[in-house]
Amino acid sequence: MRETNLQEIRPYRIVLADGHTPLREGLKKILKESVDLNVVGEAEDSVELLRLLKQFVPHMVILDVSMPEGGGFEVTRTIKSMYPAMKVLILTMHKSYEYLRQALSAGADGYSLKEDATTEIAPAVEMIRNGGIFISPLLAKRDY
């Protein structure tokens, strides 16, 4: 029997985690434009996020690095330990190489800036979904 590749499964299930409802609403609208992306849950904090992951087992989590009830880096480590195949995209206002380094060290599959979310979020999801690592173009120009 052939093993199922998560990237092949349609629709691709996503959970959004950010303390700001208007941001989540905007992300949902952008992601809905892609026929095969489905936002299956939203969380305001880390505790709610971990509960939703057990309920929906999404393919990807898009989360803010500054999450209430536990920071995004710690949550990313927890997600990767519990669900190694689950993808994590950090969406943040922090244009910081140190934060980027910490996100990647925690196991994040991507790091995108909120200021560019309207143009970057869909390409970031697709790149990560297809096995790549997404780094905001504003930060990708530097050598690490």
N, C-alpha and C positions, 0 to 999 in steps of 0.2 A: 504494500500500500504506500502511495506517495505521500510524503510529509507536506502539509499545507504551509505555504509561505504566507506570513501575515500581510505582506504587501499586495498579494493577489486578491485578498478578500475584499469584497465590495458589498455594501458601502463601508468606508473606512471610518471607524468610530473614534470620536474625539471627546475628551472631557476638558473643559475650560476651568481654570482656577485663578481667580483674581478677586481682590476685595472690592473692586469697583464695578458695580452693575452696569453702568453705561458702556464701559470698555467691553465687558463680556457680550453685551447686546450688539455692539458694533462688530466684534469678531464673528459672532454667529451669522450676521448678515453677509459678511465677506465670504465666509466659508460655505454658506448655502449656495453661492453662485457656482460652486463646483458640484456637479451632479452626484458624485460618489463620495462626498465627505458629509458626515452626519454628526453633529454635536449632540451627544446623548446625555450629557449632564454638565452641571455648573456647580462650582464650589466657591464659597467666599473665604474659606480658610483651610488650613492643612488637615484638620480633623475631618471636616466634611469631605474633602478630596479623597482621603484614604478610604472612607466609607463608600463613596461612589465608585471607587476603583474595584472594590469587592463586588459591588452590585452589577456594574456594566462591563468590566474587564475591557476597556477600550484599547485600541491600537496605539493611541497617542494621547499625551497630556500636554496641554499648553498652560504653563503656569508662570506666575509672577515670582521674581526672586524675593520680594519683600512680602511674604505671605503672613497673615495673622496666624497665631497658634503654631508657629514653627516656620523657620525660613525655607526658602526655595531650594537651597543647596542640601539641607538635611532631608527635605521631602524627596528630592531627586534620588539621594542615596537609598532612602527607604523604598521608593518605587522600584529602583533597579535591583534591590536585593529580593523584593517580593515577586516582581514580574520582570525578569531579565530581558525579555523580548519587547517590552513596552517602550515606545519612543517617548522622549521628553524634550520639549522645546521650551526654553526659557524665554519669556517675553518680558522685557524690563525697560525702565527709563534710565538705567545706569549704563552710561557710555564709558565703561571702565574695563581696562585690560585685566586688572586683578579680578574683577567679578567674572569676566569671561573665563579666565584660567580656573577659578574655583568651580564654575558651572561645568566645564569640561572634565575637571578632576572628579566631580561628584557623579559623572556619568551622563550628563546631558548630551543630547544628540544635536542640539542647536541652540543658538543664542541670537535673538532678534530684538531690535529696539522698538519700543512702543511708538516712537515718533515716526517710524517708517512702516508701521503695521499694515496700513491700507494697501501698500504696494508690495511688501515683503512676505506677509503671512502665508498666502497661498503658495508662492514658490518655495518658501521654507518648508511647509508641510510636504509638498511633493518631493523635494530633494531628500528630506529625511525618510520619507516613506519608501523611497527607492534605494535606501541604503547609504545615502550620503550624510555628511555633517554640514549643517548650515551655520555660517557665521555672518552676522550683519556686515554688509560691504563697508560700512563706516569703521569697523574694527578689523576687518580681514586684511587690511593693507600692511599691518605691522608683522614683523618676524617675532616669533616667540622663542 
